[in-house]
Amino acid sequence: MPRYLLPPSAAPTPRPPRDPTTVSLSFVRDLEQFTGCSAASGTMLDFWVGPYREFLTDVRKQAKIGMVVLVSEEHENDEEFKRDVICDPELVRFIKEKDIMVWGADIRSREGYQGELSIVARNVS
């Protein structure tokens, strides 16, 4: 009997939610893999790894400027932004010289979405 006539196999098991630090680290590793740049080599922004709320807390504690980078693969300029902005030598140098803390996420992730909502809510009120 052809496979397409057989009843579906057991429903796929849902993926367990990933912790925010793992998601953050995956975001950075994916960027490194996609762009060929890395913070270790000084060719990419040095992203703070961890949950968005902890990033904000750390920025406040250290009395530093924080920059949030939100990306979306659905945006038509996503790939160009990742290659040309996140790895821009002048931007990387400036951020490092000014000791600006950087956090980033894809808005499809829970952390990225929550970060986006937090930024939008602050700008609206």
C-alpha positions as CSV (number, residue, x, y, z in Angstrom):
1,M,0.0,0.0,0.0
2,P,1.4,3.5,-0.8
3,R,2.7,5.4,2.2
4,Y,0.4,8.3,1.6
5,L,-2.7,6.1,2.1
6,L,-1.5,4.9,5.5
7,P,-2.8,6.7,8.6
8,P,-0.4,9.3,10.0
9,S,2.1,8.1,12.5
10,A,2.0,9.2,16.1
11,A,1.7,13.0,16.5
12,P,5.1,14.6,16.8
13,T,6.2,15.3,20.3
14,P,6.2,19.0,21.1
15,R,9.7,20.5,21.6
16,P,10.4,21.4,25.1
17,P,10.8,25.2,25.6
18,R,14.5,26.2,25.5
19,D,15.8,28.4,28.2
20,P,16.6,32.0,27.2
21,T,20.3,31.7,27.6
22,T,20.5,28.8,25.2
23,V,18.3,30.7,22.7
24,S,20.6,33.7,23.0
25,L,23.7,31.7,22.5
26,S,22.1,30.0,19.5
27,F,21.3,33.4,18.0
28,V,24.9,34.4,18.3
29,R,26.3,31.1,16.9
30,D,23.8,31.3,14.0
31,L,25.0,34.8,13.2
32,E,28.6,33.7,13.3
33,Q,27.9,30.8,11.0
34,F,25.8,32.9,8.5
35,T,28.2,35.9,8.3
36,G,31.5,34.2,8.8
37,C,32.3,37.0,11.4
38,S,32.9,36.6,15.1
39,A,33.2,38.7,18.2
40,A,36.3,36.7,19.2
41,S,38.1,37.9,16.0
42,G,36.7,41.4,16.4
43,T,34.7,41.2,13.2
44,M,31.2,41.2,14.7
45,L,29.4,42.9,17.5
46,D,30.0,41.3,20.9
47,F,26.6,40.2,22.0
48,W,25.7,39.8,25.6
49,V,24.4,36.3,26.1
50,G,21.3,35.7,28.3
51,P,17.7,36.7,28.8
52,Y,16.6,40.2,27.8
53,R,15.5,41.2,31.3
54,E,18.9,40.2,32.7
55,F,20.6,42.2,30.0
56,L,18.6,45.3,31.1
57,T,19.5,44.7,34.7
58,D,23.2,44.3,33.9
59,V,23.1,47.5,31.8
60,R,21.6,49.4,34.7
61,K,24.0,47.9,37.3
62,Q,27.0,48.8,35.2
63,A,25.6,52.2,34.2
64,K,26.3,51.6,30.6
65,I,24.5,52.2,27.3
66,G,22.7,49.2,25.9
67,M,21.9,48.5,22.3
68,V,19.2,46.0,21.3
69,V,19.4,44.3,17.9
70,L,16.2,42.6,16.7
71,V,16.2,40.7,13.4
72,S,13.6,38.8,11.5
73,E,14.2,36.4,8.6
74,E,10.9,37.5,7.2
75,H,12.3,41.0,6.5
76,E,13.5,41.5,3.0
77,N,16.8,43.1,4.1
78,D,17.5,40.6,6.9
79,E,20.6,38.9,5.3
80,E,22.0,42.2,4.1
81,F,21.6,43.7,7.6
82,K,23.3,40.7,9.3
83,R,26.3,40.9,6.9
84,D,26.7,44.6,6.3
85,V,25.6,46.1,9.7
86,I,26.3,43.6,12.4
87,C,29.8,42.9,10.9
88,D,30.6,46.5,9.9
89,P,34.1,47.2,11.0
90,E,33.4,50.8,11.9
91,L,30.3,50.0,13.9
92,V,32.1,47.1,15.7
93,R,35.0,49.5,16.6
94,F,32.7,52.2,17.8
95,I,30.6,49.9,20.0
96,K,33.8,48.5,21.5
97,E,35.4,51.9,22.0
98,K,32.3,53.3,23.7
99,D,31.9,50.2,25.8
100,I,28.3,49.7,24.7
101,M,26.6,46.5,25.7
102,V,24.7,44.7,22.9
103,W,21.9,42.1,23.1
104,G,20.2,40.6,20.1
105,A,17.5,38.1,19.1
106,D,15.3,37.0,16.3
107,I,11.8,38.2,16.9
108,R,10.5,34.7,16.2
109,S,12.0,33.5,19.5
110,R,10.1,34.1,22.7
111,E,12.9,36.4,24.1
112,G,13.1,38.4,20.9
113,Y,9.4,38.8,20.8
114,Q,9.3,39.9,24.4
115,G,12.1,42.3,23.8
116,E,10.3,43.8,20.9
117,L,7.1,44.2,22.9
118,S,9.0,45.9,25.7
119,I,10.7,48.4,23.4
120,V,7.4,49.1,21.5
121,A,5.5,49.6,24.8
122,R,8.1,52.0,26.1
123,N,8.1,54.1,22.9
124,V,4.3,54.2,22.8
125,S,3.8,55.4,26.4
